[in-house]
């Protein structure tokens, strides 16, 4: 990739991964790649680590900040002395999240995002050393959270990207970026439904594309979204397969009574990085005491080992492996082996689909809302473009196959389509057709 100043840049800051794409002159979009050991990556994990490093010259220890795969490596290497933060995009629109403190230093959401972006820029090397003043940033249709504050999220995004040096910052809905990427394949006018499945949100847009005087034009017809996606699927797997083997649903003795093990111990399994926080909490003392009074003490002992030995990352790798296998097979083996803990169970695809039924239903409702808002009948949707990692889950694809027929479904560029589409949008003469400034 050339190190000259790119003409345009688009960034898909995702809950799980962040992808950056650029264009030079009138050429195609190119993904920014990152070297992590022997790996050549374009999907950069949306994660931060603050690792405590001892000084060699007697000075006080200091925190070394890393991001992406380097943050994961730092955390796995030294979980007790590393503050790890991932999926922080889910807090963007939360008024309840005001700050987190690390070594008494205050980090607001915009501070976390700007630190993350600076690390992305550094690890990109020459590709991002010279940047154009304009950037097109992807944003979800519906931010994650129970009561998301969209204006607050946009203010936070704006401050973080301005710190990186951009002066012309525009925002486009993530599925619109994917739609633009897909629209290059169109040979005739079409109504296109784009479904973008990320880690934290699922977003849907319906766009009318037309060729006029040799130029592609668009008319946005509808958009909708829901704050559930791949992360929720992961938690369902853990809740059904793993947590029961670690004591969830079991009992312990309290004097002459038998009481259920508190459910709150297992809510931390919604994200693997939260397990270290559980270990450091006052609940850990109670969990250790449960091993002596539990009716099934071996399960509580497994829970203690998973927490003490920081097996969360291995656990989520096992979950990802099961999801991937069930995308191709009707049955797969869930296998989690870490230390002395072994949990192995065959899982049928039908079981998994039953577990994620509530999330699938919420996605279906959001799709229906987009169609109703567009004023079109489902039969008037010419093409459906599915993007994002969760689009590989057969039950997710079936939502669209049942509604529109397999012949109208298109896939491809599942992880790159948004960022590439955003970079291409930045070259458009009328940017207002595709994007907006903050507050616009």
ROFILO-383527 format. One record per residue: x, y, z of N, C-alpha, C in turn; residue in three letters. Coordinates in steps of 0.001 Angstrom, whole numbers, plus 500000, padded with zeros to 6 digits. Layout:
N
XYZXYZXYZALA
...
END
This chain:
440
500851498798500000500000500000500000500881501244500000UNK
500541502197499185501335503411499095501269504217500382UNK
502315504948500666502349505778501863501950507217501570UNK
501626507528500307501176508875499968499831509152500625UNK
499490510449500717498224510799501357497055510231500572UNK
496185509457501220495041508886500504494026509967500156UNK
493210509675499145492164510616498756491017510588499754UNK
490679509388500216489558509246501150489883508162502168UNK
489169508208503286489314507183504315487953506911504943UNK
487674505644505169486455505235505849486818504311506992UNK
486125504437508112486424503589509266485143502999509834UNK
485175501702509987484080500957510600484521500575512006UNK
484190501421512980484503501142514378483408500234514914UNK
483731498960515061482727497982515452482849497566516900UNK
481817496904517387481828496404518758482938495382518955UNK
483116494511517959484123493454518062485403493815517335UNK
485285494290516103486456494594515280486322495982514657UNK
487465496567514344487508497842513627488248497622512311UNK
487667498164511226488249498006509893488396499386509270UNK
489554499624508641489840500909507997490097500668506517UNK
489521501519505662489734501411504225490063502782503659UNK
490862502802502585491285504055501956491196503944500446UNK
491131505095499786491251505151498332492326506163497968UNK
492939505964496807493916506904496247493438507299494861UNK
493266508594494650492765509105493372491441508418493039UNK
491337507839491841490092507192491439490173505672491530UNK
491162505165492246491360503730492338490375503069493287UNK
490428501746493376489525501011494263489882501241495726UNK
488974500883496605489266500978498035490242499872498429UNK
491100500177499397492076499214499894492019499174501411UNK
492001497975501957491949497820503400493319498086504012UNK
493326498757505155494554498926505929494827497618506651UNK
496066497167506584496426495884507185497387496103508359UNK
497328495170509291498113495269510516498920493986510691UNK
500179494136511056501029492983511303501080492714512804UNK
500612491534513188500644491116514589501377489784514654UNK
502664489838514909503467488619514861503520488107513444UNK
503124486843513251503119486272511906501758486395511237UNK
500872487182511850499530487359511293499410488676510536UNK
498736488618509398498458489800508590496959490052508685UNK
496562491093509410495162491316509750494622492582509114UNK
493322492593508801492653493855508494491555494133509512UNK
491079493092510202490090493268511267490844493427512588UNK
490851494633513126491616494998514319490667494972515510UNK
490918494119516479489990493964517600489768495281518326UNK
488520495592518604488162496830519301488344496623520806UNK
489594496628521221489926496342522612491109497189523041UNK
491182497460524346492276498228524942492813497491526164UNK
494114497614526381494697497101527615495556498179528245UNK
495555498203529573496393499112530347497213498218531275UNK
498418497882530830499241496915531539500255497625532433UNK
500346497177533685501257497788534640502672497276534397UNK
503595498195534139504992497850533896505875498454534984UNK
506725497609535539507689498090536527508840498807535816UNK
509313499895536407510418500657535837511746500056536278UNK
512735500106535408514067499591535729514909500580536528UNK
514467501834536564515294502856537220514716503327538555UNK
513815502517539126513300502845540444512110503774540452UNK
511669504229539304510493505089539247509232504274539492UNK
508140504955539774506876504272540048506415503507538804UNK
505750502374539003505230501621537853504283502487537029UNK
504224502241535723503333502988534849502539502041533955UNK
501435502554533466500576501754532599500999501925531142UNK
501175500833530454501463500843529023500170500470528304UNK
499753501328527389498473501138526708498690500416525389UNK
497851499409525139497854498724523852496418498536523371UNK
496304498153522107494987497989521500494991496777520586UNK
493780496351520193493633495264519234494206493951519729UNK
494800493157518837495360491860519237496493492009520246UNK
497166493151520233498250493399521172497706493586522589UNK
496498494153522690495847494297523995495465492928524555UNK
494965492061523685494596490712524135495829489971524635UNK
496932490078523903498169489410524316498631489920525677UNK
498545491217525898498980491791527178498116491282528321UNK
496808491197528068495895490753529120496081489274529446UNK
496191488442528429496373487008528649497702486745529365UNK
498711487545529050500032487387529662500016487734531146UNK
499265488773531528499297489239532915497935489822533299UNK
496932488967533492495572489473533725495413490249535034UNK
496186489899536052496001490566537336496525491989537334UNK
497533492262536505498126493602536469497720494380535219UNK
496707493879534515496272494530533272494790494844533346UNK
494460496080533088493048496472532948492702496308531479UNK
491709495482531190491347495162529816489933495648529538UNK
489745496296528403488434496845528038488140496462526593UNK
487029495779526381486618495470525014485127495791524867UNK
484665495773523628483253496058523320482808497396523913UNK
483739498362524029483365499621524677482455500484523801UNK
482297500108522544481333500817521701479926500734522295UNK
479651499672523046478305499508523606477968500607524620UNK
478986501357525096478736502438526046478628503802525367UNK
478777503855524054478837505151523359477617506011523627UNK
476443505407523641475195506166523775474603506085525174UNK
475412505643526130474915505480527501475237506706528344UNK
474196507418528774474404508556529666474857508075531043UNK
474556506812531374474952506268532669476454506037532744UNK
477088505835531585478541505669531573479179507043531436UNK
479751507515532494480400508823532472481912508694532398UNK
482465507683533056483910507513533043484280506183533674UNK
485490505747533415486121504673534175487455505209534657UNK
487904504732535791489158505232536354490207504122536360UNK
491371504466535891492508503544535872493666504264536536UNK
494091503735537681495142504391538477494780505843538769UNK
493522506046539123492998507372539473492999508354538298UNK
493230507855537092493108508696535915491737508483535300UNK
491094509570534940489723509541534447489701509323532938UNK
488941508312532488488769508045531068487275508073530741UNK
486870509086529992485505509115529460485460508252528194UNK
484267508065527640484180507249526433485043507830525321UNK
484976509146525130485748509762524057487256509628524288UNK
487659509546525554489077509319525857489489507911525431UNK
488642506928525760488938505540525372488997505406523855UNK
488036506033523164487997505915521704489198506604521070UNK
489567507778521557490699508485520950492004507731521208UNK
492185507169522405493375506363522692493419505149521762UNK
492268504521521583492193503355520696492557503745519265UNK
491998504839518767492265505266517392493742505609517188UNK
494359506210518178495778506530518067496620505257517976UNK
496224504214518694496950502947518603496711502277517249UNK
495492502388516733495209501872515388496132502556514385UNK
496212503876514475497060504651513560498524504220513676UNK
498992504023514884500393503641515077500671502264514476UNK
499790501302514731500028499946514243499818499835512732UNK
499127500797512140498953500784510683500242501177509966UNK
501170501787510695502448502149510089502301503254509056UNK
503022503135507951503044504179506924501671504426506316UNK
500821503410506295499517503545505640498682504675506221UNK
498838504975507530498010505993508159498827507153508724UNK
500057507303508271500856508403508797500450509741508210UNK
499967509737506974499495510965506333498024510777505989UNK
497181511586506608495741511385506474495074512609505852UNK
494016512379505074493262513509504513492445514176505612UNK
491982515401505397491191516071506439489812515452506638UNK
489301514757505600487937514208505683487962512725505992UNK
487019512312506828486818510902507123485324510619507160UNK
484943509450506656483566508984506774483561507873507817UNK
482811508078508882482763507136510005481431506399509984UNK
481481505109510156480243504343510245479619504477511622UNK
478306504478511650477573504505512921476384503558512815UNK
475998502927513923474856502015513853473539502765513670UNK
472563502084513126471224502676513032470662502880514430UNK
470811501872515258470371501942516650471548501579517543UNK
471945502490518392473044502205519305472611501177520346UNK
473584500440520863473305499429521879472889500104523179UNK
472146499354523993471730499866525298470226499941525422UNK
469763500021526671468316500043526921467682501374526544UNK
468413502457526744467874503784526431468967504620525785UNK
469386504262524556470537504926523948470280506391523621UNK
471273507226523913471215508658523626472072508911522389UNK
471427508997521236472130509126519967472955510404519898UNK
472400511516520364473122512787520310474392512729521152UNK
474302512086522310475473511949523174476549511118522484UNK
476138510022521849477092509175521143477806509954520043UNK
477059510764519290477661511529518210478636512589518739UNK
478314513198519865479228514167520469480534513483520869UNK
480415512301521418481600511562521853482444511133520656UNK
481804510626519621482527510265518404483270511478517848UNK
482562512602517772483126513805517159484403514239517871UNK
484364514265519190485544514700519939486715513748519716UNK
486447512441519728487519511462519573488177511556518202UNK
487387511692517147487969511746515801488659513075515537UNK
488199514143516150488895515417515988490282515356516636UNK
490413514625517708491723514491518355492726513783517436UNK
492223513004516499493112512311515572493578513247514462UNK
492985514452514372493425515440513397492460515689512262UNK
491333514984512220490362515196511148489565516477511407UNK
489342517233510356488580518475510469487231518405509765UNK
487072517444508849485811517257508119485337515833508398UNK
484522515698509425484080514376509884482611514193509529UNK
482340513140508770480977512849508373480635511425508805UNK
479339511190509017478883509912509526477854509307508573UNK
478010508029508333477055507300507492476613506053508248UNK
475355505703508092474875504486508734475667503294508201UNK
476020502394509092476851501249508705476244500436507560UNK
474951500120507604474398499383506473474373500187505174UNK
474361501519505254474441502332504040475827502195503420UNK
476872502158504273478212501899503752478279500560503048UNK
477680499543503663477654498222503040476848498243501750UNK
475762499013501739474930499115500535475713499717499379UNK
476498500749499672477287501384498616478326500412498064UNK
478943499644498950479907498621498535479231497608497612UNK
478037497183497979477311496187497190476795496763495884UNK
476381498040495881475706498634494722476579498659493480UNK
477879498550493635478758498523492466478469497326491565UNK
477839496277492141477538495076491369476248495201490561UNK
475457496227490879474141496342490254474267496721488777UNK
473458496088487948473418496399486521472116497085486128UNK
471206497216487086469938497905486811469446498544488105UNK
468430499397487987467857500035489165467299498963490107UNK
467421499223491410466993498193492357466721498786493733UNK
465772498165494430465537498422495845466338497374496623UNK
467236497830497460468156496922498146467960497024499657UNK
467788495874500283467772495779501741469149495293502185UNK
469802496080503020471109495699503561470935495357505033UNK
471406494177505404471360493736506796472794493596507294UNK
473145494386508275474509494392508820474481493857510242UNK
475164492728510453475181492076511757476560492220512379UNK
476646492983513451477908493168514142477976492331515402UNK
478827492803516346478918492107517614477838492552518581UNK
477506493864518548476543494390519506475219494815518934UNK
475171495137517628473923495612517021473682494932515680UNK
472410494891515310472002494421513985471223495556513341UNK
471688496016512166471127497202511531470610496872510130UNK
469531497540509743468891497266508467468551498580507764UNK
468874498627506488468548499800505674467975499353504340UNK
467024500120503838466477499886502504466781501128501670UNK
467455500908500551467923502001499702467498501741498262UNK
467032502781497587466699502715496167467897503209495371UNK
468489502347494529469619502715493690469157502877492246UNK
469628503969491623469281504225490223470506504765489481UNK
470607504412488226471651504945487359471087506131486589UNK
471685507301486762471239508507486073472441509211485463UNK
472407509336484145473489510003483412474857509401483747UNK
474871508092483878476126507399484132476597507434485562UNK
475791507991486469476165508068487876475173507290488730UNK
475706506666489766474855505940490693474239506914491684UNK
472938506900491778472242507742492747471472506846493709UNK
471150507401494855470438506607495852469374507440496537UNK
468353506750496998467312507362497813467102506471499028UNK
467474506936500224467221506127501423465717506016501660UNK
465241504813501853463809504590502041463450504249503485UNK
464345503564504187464017503164505559465268502679506266UNK
465210502715507585466269502119508389465693501703509740UNK
466270500657510284465858500176511600467025499398512194UNK
466925499083513461467997498333514081467584497822515446UNK
468401496923515973468141496356517294469481496086517966UNK
469544496303519270470802496185519996471164494780520416UNK
471010493818519521471461492443519781472134491921518520UNK
473162491086518718473861490489517578474731489338518089UNK
475948489222517550476783488068517829477147487884519286UNK
477386488978520029477740488839521439476624488162522230UNK
475389488479521889474256487859522579474190486365522282UNK
474544485970521069474589484547520720475629483826521578UNK
476797484452521759477851483852522577477348483596523998UNK
476685484586524551476218484453525937475183483341526059UNK
474345483162525058473351482087525109474040480723525162UNK
475107480574524389475852479305524403476430479053525786UNK
477056480058526357477661479896527677476602479621528732UNK
475489480316528626474431480166529621473846478757529620UNK
473783478134528442473188476794528352474198475673528513UNK
475446475899528087476424474816528090477416474884529240UNK
477869476081529554478996476232530470478557476557531899UNK
477743477577532058477368478011533406476763476892534259UNK
475901476013533710475390474900534544476499473985535048UNK
477585473846534267478712473006534703479585473721535725UNK
479346475017535904480094475806536882479223476176538074UNK
478074475514538192477256475689539387475971476454539224UNK
475730477044538072474476477787537896473299476824537980UNK
472309477197538759471141476335538935471299475294540026UNK
472481475204540643472694474233541715472362474868543067UNK
472498474075544121472095474510545465473266474456546431UNK
473125475205547517474078475120548613473306475134549932UNK
473941474646550990473301474562552297473561475839553103UNK
472512476357553701472612477495554609471799477148555846UNK
472484476695556914471844476179558112470969474988557724UNK
469664475067557935468793473933557603468123474099556245UNK
468536475091555493467890475371554209468826475021553048UNK
468215474807551891468957474648550645468577475814549727UNK
469556476588549348469309477796548570470024477718547226UNK
469485478395546202470158478385544891471410479255544903UNK
472421478807544195473620479614544010473221480915543315UNK
473654482074543801473232483360543204473512483447541708UNK
472509483913540977472621484020539520473628485087539087UNK
473845486067539955474684487196539535476124486772539261UNK
476560485646539846477918485199539581478136484871538106UNK
477053484564537413477170484076536038476871485152535001UNK
476391486306535466476128487395534514477432487932533945UNK
478541487780534689479845488257534208480290487504532959UNK
479707486325532701480107485536531545479563486108530232UNK
478821487209530312478355487845529079479535488324528240UNK
480663488675528898481882489063528176483064488492528928UNK
483974487866528214485052487158528893485965488066529691UNK
486109489337529259487009490217529991486444490623531355UNK
485124490406531566484524490748532852484853489735533939UNK
485355488559533545485623487508534526486740487916535489UNK
487731488640534985488805489101535869488268490083536913UNK
487266490883536522486666491811537479485908491054538552UNK
485251489948538167484542489138539156485539488555540162UNK
486669488110539669487674487540540561488153488562541577UNK
488215489824541155488721490868542043487627491474542928UNK
486386491008542784485270491584543531485072490863544867UNK
484233491454545699483944490829546998483147489541546831UNK
482501489363545667481766488124545420482699486910545413UNK
483970487117545080484881485980544964485065485285546300UNK
485080486037547371485195485429548698483999484521548972UNK
482815484968548576481606484163548784481624482914547901UNK
482140483067546679482211481919545770483130480845546353UNK
484253481269546906485178480301547508484519479583548685UNK
483739480320549464483064479711550621481998478705550177UNK
481420478935549013480368478041548523480877476620548292UNK
482142476493547971482684475163547676482512474218548858UNK
482462474762550085482324473924551287480880473570551582UNK
479928474350551067478522474107551396477675473712550184UNK
478251473710549011477500473384547796477130471905547772UNK
475959471598547242475547470205547087476314469537545947UNK
476815470342545027477664469827543950478961470633543956UNK
479807470372544933481003471223545110481955471199543922UNK
481971470088543166482892470023542031482588471097540995UNK
481327471499540896480973472546539935481501473908540396UNK
481364474191541659481869475464542181483393475491542099UNK
484023474349542308485488474296542189485928474585540754UNK
485137474131539773485445474467538378485328475976538154UNK
484267476561538710484078478008538577485274478751539169UNK
485723478341540336486856478997540987488105478882540118UNK
488327477701539519489517477537538681489432478406537429UNK
488272478472536809488116479300535612488448480754535929UNK
488008481216537111488264482597537490489709482798537943UNK
490200481904538802491556482056539333492619481986538243UNK
492425481089537292493442480854536265493164481577534956UNK
492150482463534984491903483347533842491668482578532547UNK
490690481679532586490398480859531419489335481490530500UNK
488991482746530730487920483362529959488189483416528466UNK
489422483745528077489730483865526655489612482512525959UNK
490132481458526598490003480115526021488536479709525908UNK
487731480116526894486311479792526864485637480406525645UNK
485905481673525390485246482325524261485795481850522924UNK
487020481374522890487513480750521672486739479471521391UNK
486420478710522454485629477490522287484221477822521804UNK
483648478901522318482310479328521888482319479725520423UNK
483331480497520011483427480908518611483595479703517703UNK
484368478725518169484557477513517380483268476763517171UNK
482434476707518208481141476026518069480238476758517090UNK
480161478070517198479318478840516266479746478621514828UNK
481054478661514613481564478470513259481237477078512738UNK
481409476070513593481127474695513171479652474498512853UNK
478774475097513671477340474928513448476838475714512243UNK
477663476586511702477290477270510467477378476328509270UNK
478180475265509412478376474314508314477826472928508606UNK
477587472619509880477196471267510264475893471291511054UNK
475164470190510996473927470071511769474206469758513229UNK
475389469245513522475780468946514899477282469126515026UNK
477724469652516168479156469866516401479455469657517872UNK
480715469416518163481138469189519543481632470493520146UNK
481019470900521249481554472010522023482645471443522923UNK
483834472007522829484962471493523602485715472631524254UNK
485652472665525572486394473660526354487307472905527311UNK
488591473032527098489598472384527944490595473434528402UNK
490674473631529700491617474604530261491976474153531671UNK
493272473945531917493680473434533218493053472072533460UNK
492417471908534607491736470641534906490263470668534533UNK
489824471789533960488408471937533590488193471428532168UNK
487275470491532025486906469992530711485389469976530599UNK
484870470674529613483432470665529335483268470355527859UNK
482720469210527571482511468782526187481092468252526029UNK
480410468766525033479040468323524781478731468459523296UNK
478081467455522716477608467630521337476403468569521332UNK
476344469433520333475253470407520230474669470332518836UNK
473366470178518768472686470191517472472390471637517084UNK
472427471885515795472128473235515327470741473677515788UNK
469800472750515816468433473084516242468417473558517702UNK
469271472972518550469346473415519947469840474855520014UNK
470918475128519308471481476476519287470457477489518798UNK
469732477128517758468729478047517213467610478301518213UNK
467284477291519029466274477495520067466799478444521144UNK
468077478325521486468661479211522509468622480665522073UNK
468886480914520791468958482301520314467617482774519754UNK
466559482034520042465234482391519540464817483816519855UNK
465006484314521081464602485698521377465333486729520518UNK
466617486510520281467385487443519447466929487379517992UNK
466664486171517500466183486035516123464838486737515954UNK
463984486614516955462676487275516887462829488788516865UNK
463761489319517673463991490769517687464519491248516340UNK
465380490470515707465881490829514377464740490851513364UNK
463870489841513434462745489767512511461835490985512642UNK
461589491393513876460749492587514102461398493815513471UNK
462701493963513629463388495130513068463341495125511541UNK
463470493936510933463347493838509472461945494257509039UNK
460938493777509740459553494145509417459344495647509529UNK
459958496251510538459821497700510724460425498459509545UNK
461563497991509059462199498661507923461326498559506686UNK
460759497391506432459909497216505249458667498103505351UNK
458049498115506524456846498940506708457182500417506519UNK
458308500854507064458711502257506961459004502662505520UNK
459493501710504715459862502023503336458661502255502436UNK
457500501744502835456323501851501986456276500810500890UNK
457238499888500889457289498830499889456695497543500431UNK
456288496706499520455945495330499873457222494495499797UNK
457255493401500533458449492548500500458779492103499080UNK
457763491957498240458002491520496861458715492581496035UNK
458719493843496518459369494929495794460838495115496193UNK
461315494315497127462732494324497471463449493455496443UNK
464279494085495617464919493353494518466105492519494966UNK
466917493073495887468105492357496343468244492536497850UNK
468790491518498501469076491568499936470564491270500106UNK
471277492187500743472713492021500946472975491822502424UNK
473548490662502785473851490328504174475340490519504416UNK
475678491197505509477079491441505821477290491357507325UNK
478557491196507732478884491039509145479019489570509514UNK
479833489299510521480140487922510883478946487081511253UNK
477960487666511930476795486898512370475911486486511205UNK
476116487091510036475323486700508865475645485279508414UNK
476739484687508925477063483306508581476171482303509320UNK
475522482730510391474670481823511160473442481460510314UNK
473228480176510020472128479779509128470763480299509565UNK
470494480316510868469182480783511333468969482254511029UNK
470057483022510998469956484439510630469644484573509146UNK
470341483808508331470081483859506887468669483397506565UNK
468185482429507334466848481893507072465763482945507240UNK
466009483943508112465039485033508251464761485669506899UNK
465803485837506105465686486533504822465299485583503691UNK
465771484350503768465395483379502739463895483118502787UNK
463344482971503994461901482732504122461098483920503600UNK
461605485112503818460844486321503467461027486711502001UNK
462233486529501468462528487059500144462910486010499110UNK
463218484793499551463660483769498608465168483790498444UNK
465757482609498310467219482500498235467794483223497025UNK
467010483329495951467529483917494711467798485419494843UNK
467212486071495849467442487515496018468537487820497047UNK
469095486792497684470076486996498738471478487084498151UNK
472248488085498571473630488257498152474513488354499394UNK
475722487815499304476680487909500399478053488220499821UNK
478990488443500708480363488724500264480914489928500988UNK
482216489912501237482850491029501942482260491234503316UNK
481951490110503995481226490204505261481916491081506300UNK
483228491170506266483941491949507271484506493259506730UNK
484508493431505423485142494614504848484174495566504177UNK
482942495131503958482038495901503097481739497291503639UNK
481578497422504954481208498725505509482345499727505334UNK
483538499367505800484666500303505705484970500659504258UNK
484945499665503364485224499936501951484160500832501347UNK
482902500569501677481824501417501178481933502843501679UNK
482326503018502947482485504358503509483576505137502780UNK
484703504481502500485786505156501788485353505565500388UNK
484547504739499740484051505065498398483017506188498440UNK
482197506211499481481214507283499639481912508640499709UNK
483073508689500351483786509952500535484168510610499220UNK
484131509856498105484468510423496792483247510994496073UNK
482053510796496649480840511251495983480753512778495957UNK
480182513295494864480029514742494735479023515299495740UNK
477924514565495927476886515016496855476908514115498092UNK
477741514480499037477895513653500234476641513612501089UNK
475796514632500969474595514671501792473608513562501441UNK
473775512956500264472912511831499914473230510597500746UNK
474460510554501244474932509335501894475338509512503348UNK
475671510740503724476248510926505058475784512257505646UNK
476089512429506941475737513660507622476875514055508543UNK
476947515341508857477841515792509907477169515566511258UNK
477943515583512317477370515414513648476323516501513895UNK
475158516083514373474081517023514614473242517341513388UNK
473662516770512241472934517044511010471795516108510765UNK
END
